[in-house]
Every structure is written in structure tokens, then in C-alpha cells.
């Protein structure tokens, strides 16, 4: 601890295991945001980690990788304006749910362009 500020070091290790697969349908995303984006020493104010498990193709997982964080951050609830931490937590959780739904709805605008699986359906991501 330095003064009243906790100093934390974040190490991120990503390893994807591929067992007997000719292709990878999964995706991941890591995003860090600093309080002052122009200062490399500024504390990290937001860390986003996403793992997207693709099924029947990589398209849905890749779409979620590229879009989910943006959809969450676009929610007004994600940036609470109160000092009540419990209310802030509820607001942020609400924004995350709304961001997931916004990403899901946005995905429907793109799904027609994706190749179909052997069952005739587009890929999905969990």
C-alpha cells in the first residue's frame, strides 16, 4: 500500500488447449482501462476478461469478442454517479445484463451473413 492507494500487479496468462481439433471456435478478450489513459503509471480503473466458447463455427464467439465489452460500457448504468457502493454494485450488474442483451440483439443483425452448420443453423457462443 502506498499512502491510501493499494498497488496491485496484474499478471494475465492465457493458454488455449486444443485436443484433436482441426480448428478453433473459441475466442477471448482482455481490456484494461486506466483512470488517465495517456499516463502509463495511472491506476487501472477497469479490467475486462471475456472467454467465448464457440459452437458450430467461430463467428458468434468472434462477434462477442469484438462487441460485448463495448455494449456493456455503453450502458449508462455502468457509470454510477452515487457514493452508495451497494447501489453502485447493483447499477453495474444491471449494466452488464443490459450489455449482454444488447450484444445478443446486435448479433441477430449479423447472423444471416455467417455460414451454416451441418444442421442448417448459424454458430453460437456460450
N, C-alpha and C positions, 0 to 999 in steps of 0.2 A: 504494500500500500504506500502510495506517495501522497502525502497530505491527506486529503479526503477522497482521493481517486484511487480505485483499485486498478492495478496494472495487470493485464492478462495477456498471455500469449496464446494465440490460436494456431494449432497445427492441424492441417487437414490432409488426410491421406485417403486417396480414392483408389480402389482396386476392383476391377471387374473380372470375375471369374467366368470363363467361357468353357463349358464342358460339352464337347461333342456337338457344337452348333456351328453351322457354316456362316451364320450371320448374327448380328447383334441387334435386338429390337429395343433395348433399354437405353435410357439417357439419364444424365444428371446435370444439375446446375448448382453453382456456388456463386453467391453475390455478396459483397461486403460494401457497406456504405459508411463513410466517415462523417463526423459532425461537420468538418470543414474539408470537402473533397479535394481542395487544392493543397492541403497540408498533409504530407505523408506521416507525420507524427501525431496527427489528430486522432482522438479515440474513435473506435468503431462504434457506430450507433445502431447498426443493423447488420445482422448476418442471416443470410437465406441459404438453406440447403435443400435441394429437391432431388428426389430419386424417382424416376418414372419408369415403370415396368410395362414395356410394350408387349402387346399380344396381337399376332396376326399381321405384323409389319411394324416398322419403326415410326410411321407417320404421326400417330397420336402422341406417342412418347416425345417425339421431337417437337411437336406443336406445343405441348405442355411445357417442355423445357424452355422454349423461347418466349412463352406468353404468360405463364402462371404468375410469376413474380410481379410483372407489370400490372396484371389485373388486380392483384392484392394491393399493391401500392397506390393504385388509382382510387381506391375506396376512401372516402372522407373519414370513415370511422377508424382507419389505420393511424391517423394522426390526431390523437385525442388532445383536447385543449383544456383539460382539467387537472388539478393536482391530486385528485382522488385515485390512488393506484388501483383499487378494486374496480372502479368504474372504467379506468383506462384498460385494464386487462379484458374486461367484458367487451369493450368497444373494439379492441384489436382482434379478439376472437371472432367477433361479428364480421369485421372486415375480411378476415381470412376466409370465412364461409362464403361471403358475398363474392370474393375474388375467385374462389373455386367455381362457383356457379356462373360467374361472368366468363371465365375461361371455357367452361363446358359449353355454354351457349355460343360463344365465339367459334368454337371448334366446329359446330354444325354448319357454319358458313364456308368451311374448307373441306369437309369430309367427302363431298362429291368428286373432288379432284384426286383423291387417293386411290391407289389400286385396291381391288377387292381381294379378299382371302378366298380360299377354295370353297368356302361356304357361301360366297357371294356378298359378304359383309365387309365393311372397312375395318382397319385396325382399331384397337382400343388400348387404353393405358390405365393402369391401376396404381 
